[in-house]
Amino acid sequence: MTDVASSCRWGILGAASIARKNVRAMHLADNATPLAIASRTFEKAAAFAAEHGLDRAHGSYEALLEDPDVDAVYVPLPTTLHREWTIRAAEAGKHVLCEKPVAANASDVEAMIEACRDAGVQFMDGLMFMHHARMRRVESTLQRLGPEPDLVTSRFSFRGDAAFFENNIRGNADTEPLGCVGDLGWYCIRIALEVMGGMPDSVRARHHRLHGAVPIHSSAELDFPGRDGVRHAFIQCSFVHPLAQWVEICGAEGSMRLDDFVIGSPTEAVIQLETESRLTEQDLVHERRLERIVTEDCVQEVEMIRRFSDLARGALPLEPIWGVRSHETQRIVDAIMSSASVDGARVPIAP
């Protein structure tokens, strides 16, 4: 019988701001221990460790990967560094939770997943909303929309100010070449994949605004095969518009809407379900049945850390599906970038 460790001991590669949120989640998860932080200088790592209750600080990423007490690493580094440090972490026998976008392109993702598979370690992207209990309610409610959902529309945006574009790595093509498509569109793509139940056949996309070479306002249409013809997902992502994080899922018999699908409320996450919706012929009154489906008391980042920690400590068998979903998402990101580069021409996606 295989021994199961009581806790997954975590190391963090880099002191990015998102790391703070996930370190808090590690403290809250009952099967995780945030142990060590690495930065390019020991002083920065030590300051982060002192502020966030970590026992160890390392002055290089290499040193953390050599730490024998670290079971898993969280990688919140710039996207262009993900391939190198994921592969090096896997080769060091560490399980890898990697921030999104997972890589600059799908071939890099393939190399990362292959390295983790060869090393027998778990790979997962840091898409927190997938671990919110509300997503299970979404999945179980889809059948009420009709035989299959055939339209998904989503928007994830926030407005960056001048300082954001000047100083944030997401405005720099050397660190984040995919811009809003990789950073925000990743969520919209994943919810479409989960709802539609497979890959699209083709993509059409445009970058409406660029910051240098970095897309900062983009939209895309994904065409999915369906029982009765083509199904569609429409995606909007932007660093130049007010905060929005909604998705609407439609079928022949109803629709559901999540107004905060990316960062669901930890106290009350809502699905708005609308069925029997129609206009009466005589007076044009909108008749409909509305339901409010509520999921309470779920902190999605804690659930993500808890799930990953169970995989890493051997309480659950490894789940290759997370790598598959990351690769599928990255392939669609690549297709969006390709289509936008040729003025919105249709780009087919091979099975």
Wavefront OBJ file of the C-alpha trace (Angstrom):
o trace
v 0.000 0.000 0.000
v 1.394 3.377 -1.007
v 2.055 5.815 1.816
v 0.072 9.040 1.627
v 1.716 12.158 3.012
v -0.380 14.159 5.457
v 0.387 17.444 3.692
v 1.744 18.690 0.370
v 4.748 20.953 0.971
v 4.764 23.838 -1.484
v 7.477 25.979 -2.998
v 6.738 29.162 -4.921
v 8.910 30.168 -7.886
v 8.773 33.961 -7.882
v 7.133 36.598 -5.723
v 4.484 37.789 -8.202
v 1.413 39.474 -6.743
v -0.863 36.536 -7.633
v 1.381 34.341 -5.485
v 0.115 36.124 -2.394
v -3.439 34.940 -3.018
v -2.396 31.338 -3.518
v -0.081 31.291 -0.516
v -3.047 32.395 1.597
v -4.995 29.508 0.077
v -2.183 27.114 1.013
v -2.419 28.275 4.597
v -6.190 27.683 4.558
v -6.156 24.257 2.894
v -5.966 21.461 5.451
v -3.683 19.300 3.288
v -1.151 21.936 2.175
v 1.876 23.605 3.736
v 3.452 26.688 2.098
v 7.078 25.977 2.877
v 9.452 27.956 0.666
v 9.719 30.911 -1.700
v 12.388 31.594 -4.303
v 13.257 34.869 -5.963
v 16.177 36.127 -8.001
v 17.528 37.780 -4.839
v 17.574 36.291 -1.368
v 16.495 39.608 0.142
v 13.256 39.681 -1.860
v 12.526 36.045 -1.071
v 13.211 36.573 2.640
v 10.887 39.582 2.771
v 8.085 37.591 1.098
v 8.644 34.645 3.449
v 8.507 36.864 6.523
v 5.336 38.609 5.353
v 3.470 35.456 4.368
v 4.564 32.924 6.975
v 6.886 30.710 4.950
v 9.719 28.911 6.721
v 12.326 29.124 3.973
v 13.649 31.618 1.446
v 15.882 30.776 -1.499
v 17.895 33.271 -3.519
v 17.453 31.374 -6.787
v 14.873 29.176 -8.476
v 17.495 26.430 -8.780
v 17.957 26.355 -5.019
v 14.257 25.849 -4.413
v 14.097 22.980 -6.895
v 17.005 21.366 -5.057
v 15.160 21.589 -1.725
v 14.306 17.949 -0.877
v 11.393 18.949 1.351
v 9.416 20.649 -1.451
v 6.817 18.355 -3.030
v 5.129 20.757 -5.442
v 5.862 24.135 -6.984
v 3.591 26.959 -7.961
v 4.897 28.874 -10.995
v 3.603 32.473 -11.244
v 6.523 33.608 -13.418
v 6.134 35.537 -16.701
v 4.693 33.347 -19.443
v 7.906 33.213 -21.457
v 9.626 31.510 -18.484
v 6.984 28.841 -17.887
v 8.403 26.229 -20.239
v 11.920 26.283 -18.791
v 10.943 26.213 -15.135
v 8.103 23.732 -15.489
v 10.416 21.297 -17.227
v 13.176 21.856 -14.682
v 10.713 21.402 -11.822
v 9.416 18.147 -13.321
v 12.957 16.874 -13.779
v 13.534 17.646 -10.099
v 10.514 15.490 -9.213
v 8.224 18.372 -8.262
v 4.530 18.533 -9.137
v 3.681 21.720 -11.047
v 0.812 24.194 -10.705
v 1.460 26.738 -13.456
v -0.171 30.118 -13.945
v -1.980 30.867 -17.159
v -1.390 31.339 -19.981
v 0.594 28.142 -19.645
v 3.085 29.030 -22.368
v 3.737 31.192 -25.398
v 2.497 28.485 -27.786
v 1.118 24.959 -27.924
v 4.422 23.268 -28.759
v 5.856 24.618 -25.506
v 2.859 23.248 -23.622
v 3.408 19.843 -25.208
v 7.010 19.834 -23.985
v 5.922 20.842 -20.470
v 3.236 18.178 -20.234
v 5.579 15.526 -21.640
v 8.213 16.395 -19.030
v 5.663 16.083 -16.224
v 4.333 12.814 -17.606
v 7.822 11.351 -17.943
v 8.640 12.371 -14.369
v 5.355 10.999 -12.999
v 4.250 14.344 -11.557
v 0.975 16.254 -11.778
v 0.586 19.251 -14.082
v -2.279 21.729 -13.756
v -2.925 25.320 -14.786
v -3.999 27.828 -12.154
v -7.571 28.311 -13.344
v -9.321 28.736 -10.015
v -12.918 28.949 -11.240
v -12.775 25.347 -12.447
v -12.539 24.271 -8.802
v -15.457 26.319 -7.499
v -18.338 24.065 -6.457
v -20.579 26.227 -8.653
v -19.005 24.672 -11.740
v -20.460 21.303 -10.727
v -23.871 22.986 -10.550
v -23.325 24.460 -14.026
v -22.521 21.009 -15.402
v -25.547 19.382 -13.786
v -27.893 22.156 -14.973
v -26.835 22.211 -18.648
v -29.386 19.563 -19.605
v -32.190 21.959 -18.684
v -31.145 24.249 -21.555
v -32.055 21.687 -24.219
v -30.378 18.784 -26.023
v -27.041 20.634 -26.093
v -25.833 24.189 -25.481
v -25.281 25.924 -28.814
v -24.241 29.456 -27.862
v -21.730 30.671 -25.284
v -20.957 34.377 -24.958
v -18.368 35.627 -22.478
v -16.475 38.760 -21.603
v -13.547 39.260 -19.273
v -12.096 42.752 -19.121
v -10.565 45.344 -16.859
v -9.280 48.819 -17.585
v -5.554 49.330 -17.165
v -4.300 52.862 -16.552
v -1.129 54.442 -17.959
v 0.970 52.966 -15.161
v -0.342 49.491 -15.952
v 0.796 49.652 -19.558
v 4.096 51.238 -18.595
v 5.086 48.968 -15.716
v 3.053 45.742 -15.725
v 4.592 42.741 -17.470
v 1.262 42.130 -19.239
v 2.021 45.085 -21.501
v 5.442 43.731 -22.476
v 5.796 41.483 -25.528
v 9.019 39.969 -24.155
v 7.276 38.617 -21.048
v 3.591 38.331 -22.020
v 3.347 38.204 -25.830
v -0.253 36.947 -25.775
v -1.546 40.014 -23.935
v -5.231 40.016 -23.042
v -5.838 36.852 -25.092
v -3.593 34.760 -22.884
v -4.328 36.538 -19.632
v -8.117 37.036 -19.890
v -9.217 35.100 -22.948
v -7.829 31.912 -21.351
v -10.812 31.905 -18.949
v -13.376 32.534 -21.693
v -11.909 29.762 -23.833
v -11.931 27.270 -20.973
v -15.550 27.872 -20.015
v -16.504 27.398 -23.682
v -14.557 24.121 -23.848
v -16.187 22.828 -20.686
v -19.696 23.767 -21.772
v -19.415 22.654 -25.401
v -17.761 19.381 -24.475
v -15.020 19.386 -27.080
v -12.765 21.385 -29.363
v -13.957 23.887 -31.983
v -13.436 23.226 -35.677
v -12.261 26.748 -36.455
v -11.596 30.203 -35.072
v -11.964 33.755 -36.357
v -10.469 36.603 -34.330
v -9.356 40.218 -34.383
v -7.147 42.406 -32.249
v -8.991 45.719 -32.008
v -6.224 47.494 -30.086
v -2.535 46.820 -29.567
v 0.040 48.153 -27.144
v 3.129 47.813 -29.299
v 2.874 44.185 -30.379
v 0.716 43.128 -27.410
v -3.051 42.682 -27.947
v -5.027 44.629 -25.356
v -8.542 44.393 -26.850
v -9.484 41.280 -28.799
v -12.532 39.270 -29.777
v -12.987 35.814 -31.229
v -15.642 33.464 -32.599
v -15.189 29.736 -32.069
v -17.187 27.319 -34.259
v -18.045 23.975 -32.618
v -19.639 20.952 -34.278
v -23.153 20.130 -33.096
v -26.005 17.709 -33.612
v -28.034 20.219 -35.624
v -25.251 22.275 -37.176
v -22.541 24.649 -36.056
v -22.519 25.905 -32.470
v -20.756 29.139 -31.516
v -18.791 30.724 -28.711
v -18.137 34.467 -28.788
v -15.292 35.780 -26.651
v -14.309 39.323 -25.696
v -11.235 40.170 -23.666
v -9.772 43.584 -22.975
v -7.375 45.613 -20.842
v -9.094 48.861 -21.906
v -12.712 48.402 -20.776
v -14.370 48.369 -17.334
v -14.312 45.242 -15.217
v -16.608 42.500 -16.484
v -16.422 38.752 -15.973
v -19.668 37.271 -17.220
v -20.718 34.295 -19.304
v -24.097 33.412 -20.796
v -24.830 29.859 -21.952
v -27.835 29.237 -24.221
v -29.699 26.239 -25.560
v -33.006 25.809 -27.353
v -34.975 25.659 -24.102
v -33.243 28.137 -21.837
v -30.166 30.040 -20.800
v -27.958 30.511 -17.772
v -25.815 33.456 -16.797
v -22.934 33.874 -14.366
v -22.023 37.481 -13.697
v -18.767 36.598 -11.913
v -17.640 33.305 -13.432
v -13.914 34.084 -13.131
v -13.825 35.181 -9.494
v -16.903 33.628 -7.947
v -18.058 34.859 -4.559
v -16.742 32.746 -1.660
v -20.001 33.267 0.236
v -22.731 33.182 -2.423
v -21.975 32.259 -6.039
v -25.045 32.535 -8.261
v -26.317 30.939 -11.462
v -29.231 32.796 -13.057
v -31.327 30.258 -14.955
v -34.032 31.355 -17.396
v -36.441 28.871 -18.974
v -39.852 29.008 -20.673
v -38.876 32.395 -22.049
v -41.044 33.866 -24.795
v -42.974 36.905 -25.976
v -46.739 36.599 -26.013
v -48.216 37.231 -29.448
v -50.918 39.705 -28.423
v -49.304 42.124 -25.990
v -45.598 41.332 -26.427
v -45.103 40.642 -22.729
v -41.936 38.769 -21.916
v -43.008 35.629 -20.112
v -40.268 33.592 -18.489
v -39.356 31.415 -15.570
v -36.375 32.650 -13.570
v -34.438 30.653 -10.989
v -31.540 31.676 -8.815
v -29.252 28.748 -8.048
v -26.852 29.529 -5.208
v -23.632 27.824 -4.134
v -22.535 28.919 -0.678
v -19.250 28.940 1.225
v -16.706 27.927 -1.403
v -13.304 29.613 -1.733
v -12.183 28.555 -5.188
v -8.451 29.101 -4.734
v -8.513 26.987 -1.569
v -10.378 24.232 -3.426
v -7.791 24.351 -6.221
v -4.909 24.042 -3.764
v -6.711 21.285 -1.873
v -7.339 19.285 -5.047
v -3.792 19.682 -6.301
v -2.343 18.830 -2.899
v -4.342 15.598 -2.796
v -2.935 14.688 -6.208
v 0.622 15.562 -5.224
v 0.604 13.777 -1.857
v -0.855 10.581 -3.322
v -4.346 10.758 -1.819
v -5.719 10.736 -5.381
v -4.281 9.238 -8.576
v -2.700 11.738 -10.963
v -5.163 13.400 -13.363
v -3.756 13.839 -16.896
v -6.960 15.621 -17.990
v -5.659 18.919 -16.570
v -2.734 18.869 -18.983
v -5.065 17.950 -21.842
v -7.312 20.933 -21.080
v -4.330 23.280 -20.877
v -3.084 22.082 -24.242
v -6.519 22.466 -25.834
v -6.844 25.975 -24.441
v -3.400 26.931 -25.700
v -4.178 25.582 -29.183
v -7.205 27.857 -29.351
v -5.135 30.821 -28.118
v -2.649 30.071 -30.905
v -5.471 29.971 -33.452
v -6.847 33.300 -32.208
v -3.421 34.906 -32.561
v -3.017 33.408 -36.041
v -6.437 34.556 -37.227
v -5.947 38.074 -35.885
v -2.616 38.281 -37.698
v -4.381 37.716 -41.037
v -7.221 40.196 -40.480
v -9.721 37.769 -39.015
v -9.479 34.979 -41.574
v -10.869 31.604 -40.545
v -8.216 29.338 -39.003
v -9.158 25.629 -38.878
v -8.225 23.548 -35.844
v -7.218 19.968 -36.533
v -8.875 17.220 -34.458
l 1 2 3 4 5 6 7 8 9 10 11 12 13 14 15 16 17 18 19 20 21 22 23 24 25 26 27 28 29 30 31 32 33 34 35 36 37 38 39 40 41 42 43 44 45 46 47 48 49 50 51 52 53 54 55 56 57 58 59 60 61 62 63 64 65 66 67 68 69 70 71 72 73 74 75 76 77 78 79 80 81 82 83 84 85 86 87 88 89 90 91 92 93 94 95 96 97 98 99 100 101 102 103 104 105 106 107 108 109 110 111 112 113 114 115 116 117 118 119 120 121 122 123 124 125 126 127 128 129 130 131 132 133 134 135 136 137 138 139 140 141 142 143 144 145 146 147 148 149 150 151 152 153 154 155 156 157 158 159 160 161 162 163 164 165 166 167 168 169 170 171 172 173 174 175 176 177 178 179 180 181 182 183 184 185 186 187 188 189 190 191 192 193 194 195 196 197 198 199 200 201 202 203 204 205 206 207 208 209 210 211 212 213 214 215 216 217 218 219 220 221 222 223 224 225 226 227 228 229 230 231 232 233 234 235 236 237 238 239 240 241 242 243 244 245 246 247 248 249 250 251 252 253 254 255 256 257 258 259 260 261 262 263 264 265 266 267 268 269 270 271 272 273 274 275 276 277 278 279 280 281 282 283 284 285 286 287 288 289 290 291 292 293 294 295 296 297 298 299 300 301 302 303 304 305 306 307 308 309 310 311 312 313 314 315 316 317 318 319 320 321 322 323 324 325 326 327 328 329 330 331 332 333 334 335 336 337 338 339 340 341 342 343 344 345 346 347 348 349 350 351
